[in-house]
């Protein structure tokens, strides 16, 4: 978290340096009488879609009039300006600064949801590192906890479901990759991770089936039967129920062979030795 905040500060300083350097040769800004007039002039730039100039003008308000009634509005529009330019890390920083510096502002709930949306926009596809996805989930869950009646709450719930599914897919794909590479323990770890943390996503049922097949491949039929029975118990109406029933039948047939074909036998074979490779 400290490293992320340092990176954000560096981006802000760089952006400010560039903006001030670009304004060095410009004509002086008209001397406006009040902070409110300064803010309205900056907001006019924002409303026109001139976000870069708006950022410079809004920064002047936040720096020179930090204790005034328009400071939180200016800080919030700084975040919006960066967001509209696709500068999501900078936007998240500005929204977070409003929450940190002006916790009593009525704009704090909006800023918290917008911070979460910044990280949502930064969240990559499931094949890449999911740092920003996890950060987005953290911010979204915090926003819903503290401001459940906010107009953005419904959208936040939708984003949480989407991002949770993305993280689950990352873990599931990793389990599948290790299974193909025959790294048994690593694959089992990631299947269990999906089952324990993301059982209510699209990949929870698939992880149960993947783990069952992995155990069957290692002739660990007792554990495989326990796994598939657990899946049928917790998700009896899953669209994968047919596949689960088929796997269960195959496991029971193998167990019958191991147990000498005794009908109704319930004794399960021991798990494989802990010395099993990988």
N, C-alpha and C positions, 0 to 999 in steps of 0.2 A: 504494500500500500504506500509506504514511504517513497519507494522508487517511482511509482505511478504519479504521485503528487509532485515529485521533483521534475518529472518529465513534463507535466502540465505547466508548472511554473516556468520552465525553460521555454515552452511554446508561447506562453503569454508574453514573456519579456521580449522574445524575438519579434512577435507580432507588433508589440508596441513600438519597438525600436524602428521597425520598418515604416510604421504609420507616421511616427514623428519625423523620421528622416524625409519622408515624402512630402510632409507639410512644411518643411523648413523654408522653402522658397515661395510659399503661398502668401497671399496678402493676409494681414492680421484679421482674425475673426472679429465681427462687430461686438463691441462691448455691450452686453445685454444687462438689464438692470437687476434681474432676479434669477435665482436657481431655476425657478419654474420656467422662465423664458428660455434659459439655456437648454433645459430638458425638452421643451416643445420644439426648439430648433433642431435638436438631435433626432427627436421622434419624427419630424417631418422628413428627414433624410431616410430614416428607416421605412417610413410609409411609402416612400418613392421607390424602395428597393435598392437604394444606394447604401448597401450594408457596410462597405469598407469605410466610407466617410462617416457613417452613423457610429461605427465603433470608435473612431477617433473622438467624435463629439461626445459620445456617452461616457467615454473614459474620463474626459475632462470633468464631467458632472460628478462622477463617482470619486474622483480624486480631490476636487476643490470644494465639493458640497456634500461631503460624506455624512454630515449630521442633519441634513435637511429632509423634508417630506418627500422629495423626489428621488432620493438616493436609491431606494429599493427598486423603484420603477426603472431607473437607468441601469442598475445592475442586472435586472431581469432582461431588459432589452439587449444588453450586451450578449447574454447567453443566446437569445433568439437570433441576433444578427449573425453570430458565428454558426449557429445551427443552420440557418438559411444559406450560408456559404458552404455547407458541407464540412465544416471544421468541428467535428463532433467532440473531440477531446478538449478543445478550447471552450466549446459551449458547456460541456460538463463542468469544467473548472469554474466558469462564471456563475452557473446555477448553484454550484456547491458553495461558492463564496457568499452568495446571498444568504444561504441557509446558515453559514458559519458566522457571518458578521452581523446579520440582521434577523435573529431567530424569532423576533416578535412580529415580523412583517407578515401581512396577510397573503403575500405572494409565496411564502415558504412552501405550502402544499403544492402549488403549481411548479415551483422550482424543483421539488423532489421528484415529481413525476417526469419532468423534462430531463432531469439528470439521468433517470432510468432509461428514457427514450434515446438519449445520446449513446449510451452503452448498447442498447438494442440495435441501433444503426451500425455500431462498430462490430457487432457479433458476426463472425465469419461462418462460412459453411462448415458442416460437421467434420470434414477431413482435416481442418486446421486447428490450431491451438484455441481453446475455448475460454481464455482468461476474461475477455470482455463479456462473453455470454454469462459466466458466473457472476461477474460484477453487475451486469444488468439484472439478473435474477435477485441478487442481494438488494439492489436499489428498489426494484419493483415490489418485492415482498415487504420491505420497510415502508414504502409509500402506502401500500394497502393496509398495513398494520396501524399506521398513525393517522391515515386519512381515508378510511374505508368509504366515506360518502362522497368522495370527490368525483366530479364528472368523468374523469379519466380512469376510474376504478375498473369499469367493465373492460376497457381496452387493455388495461394492465393485466387483468386475468387472462386475456387471450394471448398476450405476449409471453406471460409466464408459461402457459401450456406449450406454446411454440418453442420457446427456448429450452424448456425442460426436455422436450422431445429431441431437440438437437443434441443436448449433452448426452442423453441416453443413447442416441444413435452413435455418437463418438465412442462410448464405452462398448456398445454392442459390436460395432465394426472392429474394434481392437480385439475383442474376444474371438471373433471369427478369424481375424488375421493370425492370431497366435495358435488357434486350432489348426489352421492350414499349415502352419510352420511346425506343428507338433510340439509346441511348448505347452504342455498339458497344464501345469500349475498356473502359469500366467493367464491362460485362457479361462480356466476355472475361476480365477480371481475376478476377472472382468465380467463374466456371466453373473457371478454372485453380486457384483456391484450393481448391475442393472436390476437384478431381482430385488435387492434390498432397498435401493434408493429410487428406482424409476419403474416400479412394478405397475403403476397406473398409466404409463405411456404406451405408445405403439410397440415399443421394443421389449416391454416386460414379458409378454407371452412368448416372443421369439427367443428371449434369453433362457426361459425355462426349457423350451424344446432344444435349443442349442446345447445347453448343459446336459440334458438327458442323452442326446446323441453322443456327446463327448465321453460320457461315462460308459455308455454301451460300447463304444469303440475300444475302451480299455477293459472290457469285460467286468465292469463294476456294476453288475446288474442290480444289486441290492440298493445302492445309492441312486441308481437311475430310476428304479421303481419309486423310491421315496420322493424323488424330485418331481416325477410326472404326476404322482398322486397329489402332491402338494399343489401343483398347478391346477389340476382338475377341481380340487377343493376350493381354492381361492378365486378361480375364474371359470366357473362351470359353464358360463354362456359365451365364452370366447369364440371368435370366428376360427380359431385354431384348435377347437375342441376335437374335431374329427382326426386331425393329425396326432393329437395327444392320445386319443383312444387307440389309434393304430400302433403307436410306439409302445403303449402299455401292453397291448397284446403280444408284441414281439418280445418285450422284456419277460413277460410271464412264461412265454414259450421257452426262452433260453434258461430261465430259472428252473423250469420243469426238467430240462435236460441235465442241468447241474445237479439237481436233487434226485436224479434217478427216475424221473418221470412219475413220481408219486403224486397222485391227484390231490389238490387242496393243500399241498405242502406249503408251510408259511415260513420255514426257516430260510433266512437269507444268507448268501455266502459272504465271507468277510471281505472288507475293503482291501484293495491292493496294498502292498507294503509301502511304507513311507520312503523306501529307497528307490521308488519308481523314478526314472529319469525325467527331468524337466517337468 
